[in-house]
Amino acid sequence: MSFASKIKDFFTFTGPLPEAFFDDLGDLLVEGDLGPGLAMKLVDRLQDLSRKEKITGPGLLRKRLAELLQEGLAVLDPDALVEQQPLALVLLLGVNGTGKTTTAAKLAARYRGRGRRPVLAAADTFRAGAVDQLRIHGQRLNIRVVAHQQGGDPAAVVYDAAEAALAGGGDLVIADTAGRMHTRTALVEELKKIDRVLETKLPGKKTAPEMRCIKWLVLDATTGRNALAQAEIFHGAVPLDGVILTKCDSGAKGGVVFSLSAELNLPTVFLCDGEGYENIRPFDPAAFAGNFAG
């Protein structure tokens, strides 16, 4: 049985409130990929509310749980963040296998549909096939892809993509970066180099300080608490602006979204639930919390 079915069934009891209701709810929330600490905090707050408001029915208990879950979510409007900048630069980070390359193409298609003029940067020069994969997406979407040879300098790729955008009237660069996570130092140095190259070489950068790198971490929703561990490493290395959760159409439980907010203050900005370019949508805190609570 899926987690969604379990929590839905949990809130369908009849009669008096079961004696072990709150203990069992805590266990269920932990199973849904909330950490034990966060699950206990939510259950304690819900129990206090039920006493104060004399709530015993499953419908209202579920509604109050959804409200508490939503209340704890960090919120960010990704479209406003991207569209307020004359030239926006989005760096997609994350380990291999999370779907960064496909997500880059989805974002390019989405923002082109919103009137932006995107350029894709194949800055994952490490993984075999990554450059070719992004080129295929670019051909299908008729969006320019800037790429160097495998093993090349990722910072140089991003710089060339930014120059290409400026020269060709583009206003959005989306960079697919390598999924290496060998050491925190290597990650920091690679991203620092990208910032340094743009600061010192990109025409107009010094006169356009509003152009900043937006760093979104791409996480696989099916990896559960392991996604939080990945986020801790990346966010500890470089300040992240948000998280994109992929593979939300499979067996993902989704509770890690609440842990990302509670433990790292990281907002989830997009959910991806399929392979099509249209299968990406802005994160809706109210809808997500309501669905999670059954």
ZAROLO-957463 format. One record per residue (C-alpha): residue number from 1; x, y, z. Coordinates in nm, 3 decimals, padded with zeros to 5 digits. Layout:
<nodes>
(NUM; (X; Y; Z))
...
</nodes>
This chain:
<nodes>
(1; (00.000; 00.000; 00.000))
(2; (00.130; 00.347; -00.088))
(3; (00.194; 00.606; 00.180))
(4; (-00.086; 00.825; 00.040))
(5; (-00.330; 00.537; 00.082))
(6; (-00.207; 00.465; 00.435))
(7; (-00.253; 00.818; 00.562))
(8; (-00.591; 00.846; 00.390))
(9; (-00.706; 00.526; 00.560))
(10; (-00.564; 00.651; 00.890))
(11; (-00.806; 00.944; 00.891))
(12; (-01.116; 00.737; 00.814))
(13; (-01.187; 00.601; 01.162))
(14; (-01.537; 00.618; 01.309))
(15; (-01.644; 00.662; 01.667))
(16; (-01.427; 00.800; 01.948))
(17; (-01.068; 00.911; 01.890))
(18; (-00.851; 00.596; 01.915))
(19; (-00.635; 00.588; 02.228))
(20; (-00.311; 00.545; 02.034))
(21; (-00.407; 00.790; 01.759))
(22; (-00.130; 01.044; 01.812))
(23; (00.145; 00.787; 01.871))
(24; (00.041; 00.602; 01.556))
(25; (00.025; 00.930; 01.359))
(26; (00.382; 01.011; 01.465))
(27; (00.500; 00.672; 01.340))
(28; (00.316; 00.725; 01.013))
(29; (00.471; 01.070; 00.957))
(30; (00.818; 00.924; 01.013))
(31; (00.733; 00.658; 00.756))
(32; (00.640; 00.943; 00.520))
(33; (01.000; 01.073; 00.537))
(34; (00.959; 01.339; 00.804))
(35; (01.233; 01.311; 01.062))
(36; (01.140; 01.184; 01.410))
(37; (01.196; 01.527; 01.567))
(38; (00.972; 01.710; 01.322))
(39; (00.707; 01.437; 01.335))
(40; (00.695; 01.455; 01.715))
(41; (00.672; 01.834; 01.711))
(42; (00.379; 01.825; 01.466))
(43; (00.197; 01.556; 01.658))
(44; (00.240; 01.743; 01.988))
(45; (00.101; 02.061; 01.833))
(46; (-00.191; 01.874; 01.679))
(47; (-00.265; 01.707; 02.011))
(48; (-00.265; 02.045; 02.188))
(49; (-00.502; 02.187; 01.926))
(50; (-00.736; 01.891; 01.957))
(51; (-00.760; 01.945; 02.334))
(52; (-00.811; 02.322; 02.311))
(53; (-01.063; 02.302; 02.027))
(54; (-01.215; 01.971; 02.147))
(55; (-01.149; 01.813; 01.805))
(56; (-01.214; 01.441; 01.785))
(57; (-01.337; 01.387; 01.430))
(58; (-01.099; 01.267; 01.159))
(59; (-01.194; 01.533; 00.904))
(60; (-01.105; 01.830; 01.121))
(61; (-00.795; 01.659; 01.259))
(62; (-00.671; 01.601; 00.905))
(63; (-00.745; 01.963; 00.816))
(64; (-00.553; 02.092; 01.119))
(65; (-00.258; 01.867; 01.035))
(66; (-00.250; 02.004; 00.680))
(67; (-00.253; 02.359; 00.818))
(68; (00.037; 02.283; 01.053))
(69; (00.233; 02.122; 00.771))
(70; (00.178; 02.420; 00.541))
(71; (00.268; 02.664; 00.818))
(72; (00.616; 02.514; 00.838))
(73; (00.697; 02.537; 00.470))
(74; (00.951; 02.790; 00.341))
(75; (00.801; 02.972; 00.042))
(76; (00.963; 03.121; -00.267))
(77; (00.813; 03.231; -00.599))
(78; (01.062; 03.097; -00.856))
(79; (00.906; 03.288; -01.147))
(80; (00.944; 03.620; -00.967))
(81; (01.305; 03.536; -00.884))
(82; (01.390; 03.458; -01.245))
(83; (01.181; 03.721; -01.419))
(84; (01.288; 04.020; -01.211))
(85; (01.639; 03.997; -01.358))
(86; (01.732; 04.135; -01.702))
(87; (01.970; 03.842; -01.747))
(88; (01.902; 03.548; -01.518))
(89; (02.150; 03.266; -01.465))
(90; (02.017; 02.941; -01.317))
(91; (02.262; 02.675; -01.201))
(92; (02.113; 02.330; -01.149))
(93; (02.303; 02.127; -00.891))
(94; (02.266; 01.775; -00.763))
(95; (02.404; 01.424; -00.779))
(96; (02.385; 01.211; -01.092))
(97; (02.054; 01.038; -01.155))
(98; (01.822; 01.303; -01.014))
(99; (01.718; 01.429; -01.358))
(100; (01.912; 01.757; -01.379))
(101; (01.956; 01.751; -01.756))
(102; (01.590; 01.685; -01.829))
(103; (01.492; 01.943; -01.569))
(104; (01.711; 02.202; -01.743))
(105; (01.520; 02.138; -02.066))
(106; (01.184; 02.157; -01.885))
(107; (01.276; 02.492; -01.733))
(108; (01.392; 02.625; -02.070))
(109; (01.063; 02.522; -02.231))
(110; (00.860; 02.664; -01.943))
(111; (01.028; 03.004; -01.939))
(112; (01.027; 03.036; -02.316))
(113; (00.652; 02.993; -02.290))
(114; (00.652; 03.282; -02.042))
(115; (00.831; 03.512; -02.285))
(116; (01.194; 03.457; -02.184))
(117; (01.468; 03.377; -02.434))
(118; (01.666; 03.090; -02.282))
(119; (02.009; 02.947; -02.363))
(120; (02.111; 02.608; -02.226))
(121; (02.466; 02.561; -02.094))
(122; (02.609; 02.208; -02.097))
(123; (02.829; 02.265; -01.792))
(124; (02.823; 01.897; -01.692))
(125; (03.148; 01.820; -01.871))
(126; (03.216; 01.526; -01.641))
(127; (02.940; 01.270; -01.705))
(128; (02.971; 01.082; -02.032))
(129; (02.675; 01.160; -02.254))
(130; (02.552; 01.462; -02.057))
(131; (02.649; 01.711; -02.327))
(132; (02.490; 01.504; -02.604))
(133; (02.174; 01.456; -02.398))
(134; (02.134; 01.831; -02.351))
(135; (02.203; 01.891; -02.721))
(136; (01.920; 01.653; -02.812))
(137; (01.683; 01.845; -02.584))
(138; (01.798; 02.169; -02.744))
(139; (01.728; 02.036; -03.093))
(140; (01.382; 01.916; -02.997))
(141; (01.296; 02.248; -02.837))
(142; (01.482; 02.463; -03.091))
(143; (01.675; 02.625; -02.806))
(144; (02.043; 02.704; -02.835))
(145; (02.284; 02.485; -02.638))
(146; (02.635; 02.609; -02.559))
(147; (02.877; 02.322; -02.502))
(148; (03.249; 02.241; -02.492))
(149; (03.423; 01.908; -02.517))
(150; (03.388; 01.650; -02.241))
(151; (03.627; 01.719; -01.957))
(152; (03.631; 02.092; -02.028))
(153; (03.602; 02.378; -01.782))
(154; (03.242; 02.419; -01.657))
(155; (03.301; 02.787; -01.574))
(156; (03.407; 02.853; -01.932))
(157; (03.089; 02.689; -02.060))
(158; (02.869; 02.906; -01.838))
(159; (03.063; 03.217; -01.937))
(160; (03.026; 03.141; -02.308))
(161; (02.655; 03.071; -02.262))
(162; (02.609; 03.408; -02.089))
(163; (02.798; 03.583; -02.367))
(164; (02.591; 03.400; -02.627))
(165; (02.272; 03.508; -02.453))
(166; (02.381; 03.870; -02.448))
(167; (02.498; 03.866; -02.809))
(168; (02.188; 03.691; -02.937))
(169; (01.926; 03.870; -02.735))
(170; (01.884; 03.596; -02.479))
(171; (01.791; 03.678; -02.121))
(172; (01.807; 03.346; -01.937))
(173; (02.092; 03.096; -01.904))
(174; (02.012; 02.754; -01.756))
(175; (02.323; 02.553; -01.673))
(176; (02.330; 02.177; -01.624))
(177; (02.622; 02.117; -01.386))
(178; (02.814; 01.802; -01.298))
(179; (02.677; 01.565; -01.037))
(180; (03.005; 01.520; -00.858))
(181; (02.989; 01.529; -00.481))
(182; (03.328; 01.382; -00.392))
(183; (03.421; 01.660; -00.152))
(184; (03.260; 01.979; -00.033))
(185; (03.579; 02.169; -00.118))
(186; (03.566; 02.066; -00.485))
(187; (03.203; 02.176; -00.514))
(188; (03.271; 02.512; -00.351))
(189; (03.575; 02.579; -00.567))
(190; (03.394; 02.493; -00.889))
(191; (03.103; 02.725; -00.811))
(192; (03.334; 03.000; -00.688))
(193; (03.518; 02.979; -01.017))
(194; (03.192; 03.020; -01.210))
(195; (03.109; 03.329; -01.004))
(196; (03.463; 03.467; -01.047))
(197; (03.467; 03.417; -01.422))
(198; (03.134; 03.593; -01.463))
(199; (03.239; 03.877; -01.233))
(200; (03.569; 03.948; -01.407))
(201; (03.499; 03.866; -01.771))
(202; (03.132; 03.899; -01.856))
(203; (03.061; 04.229; -02.031))
(204; (02.827; 04.445; -01.826))
(205; (02.844; 04.227; -01.514))
(206; (03.001; 04.501; -01.304))
(207; (02.740; 04.749; -01.421))
(208; (02.458; 04.499; -01.376))
(209; (02.500; 04.363; -01.023))
(210; (02.138; 04.246; -01.028))
(211; (02.252; 03.954; -01.245))
(212; (02.311; 03.681; -00.990))
(213; (02.342; 03.305; -01.001))
(214; (02.024; 03.132; -00.888))
(215; (02.123; 02.794; -00.745))
(216; (01.854; 02.528; -00.744))
(217; (01.923; 02.179; -00.614))
(218; (01.757; 01.894; -00.805))
(219; (01.653; 01.606; -00.579))
(220; (01.492; 01.270; -00.654))
(221; (01.172; 01.250; -00.448))
(222; (01.191; 00.870; -00.431))
(223; (01.515; 00.874; -00.229))
(224; (01.337; 00.993; 00.085))
(225; (01.560; 01.103; 00.371))
(226; (01.868; 01.056; 00.153))
(227; (01.753; 01.364; -00.038))
(228; (01.783; 01.565; 00.284))
(229; (02.137; 01.437; 00.335))
(230; (02.228; 01.551; -00.016))
(231; (02.073; 01.891; 00.046))
(232; (02.271; 01.931; 00.369))
(233; (02.598; 01.874; 00.182))
(234; (02.520; 02.110; -00.105))
(235; (02.364; 02.381; 00.111))
(236; (02.657; 02.360; 00.350))
(237; (02.893; 02.417; 00.059))
(238; (02.709; 02.693; -00.127))
(239; (02.397; 02.892; -00.041))
(240; (02.108; 02.735; -00.230))
(241; (01.798; 02.928; -00.338))
(242; (01.562; 02.633; -00.349))
(243; (01.493; 02.274; -00.443))
(244; (01.336; 02.109; -00.746))
(245; (01.184; 01.771; -00.666))
(246; (01.175; 01.520; -00.952))
(247; (01.001; 01.183; -00.996))
(248; (00.696; 01.291; -00.796))
(249; (00.477; 01.065; -01.009))
(250; (00.620; 00.743; -00.867))
(251; (00.638; 00.603; -00.516))
(252; (00.760; 00.925; -00.357))
(253; (00.620; 00.993; -00.011))
(254; (00.703; 01.364; -00.012))
(255; (00.769; 01.423; 00.356))
(256; (01.125; 01.531; 00.286))
(257; (00.982; 01.863; 00.158))
(258; (00.880; 01.951; 00.514))
(259; (01.220; 01.848; 00.651))
(260; (01.400; 02.063; 00.393))
(261; (01.205; 02.364; 00.518))
(262; (01.227; 02.283; 00.890))
(263; (01.593; 02.182; 00.904))
(264; (01.754; 02.387; 00.624))
(265; (01.498; 02.662; 00.556))
(266; (01.504; 02.554; 00.191))
(267; (01.190; 02.615; -00.016))
(268; (01.076; 02.368; -00.277))
(269; (01.022; 02.567; -00.599))
(270; (00.914; 02.310; -00.859))
(271; (00.775; 01.957; -00.875))
(272; (00.835; 01.730; -01.176))
(273; (00.595; 01.443; -01.232))
(274; (00.677; 01.299; -01.573))
(275; (00.923; 01.298; -01.862))
(276; (00.744; 01.549; -02.086))
(277; (00.866; 01.907; -02.106))
(278; (00.533; 02.018; -01.966))
(279; (00.567; 01.796; -01.658))
(280; (00.698; 02.065; -01.427))
(281; (00.489; 02.290; -01.206))
(282; (00.554; 02.551; -00.939))
(283; (00.529; 02.417; -00.587))
(284; (00.194; 02.492; -00.422))
(285; (00.238; 02.473; -00.042))
(286; (-00.133; 02.453; 00.042))
(287; (-00.208; 02.183; -00.214))
(288; (00.100; 01.981; -00.123))
(289; (00.029; 01.990; 00.251))
(290; (-00.335; 01.901; 00.192))
(291; (-00.250; 01.607; -00.032))
(292; (00.017; 01.481; 00.206))
(293; (-00.228; 01.485; 00.496))
(294; (-00.467; 01.265; 00.302))
</nodes>
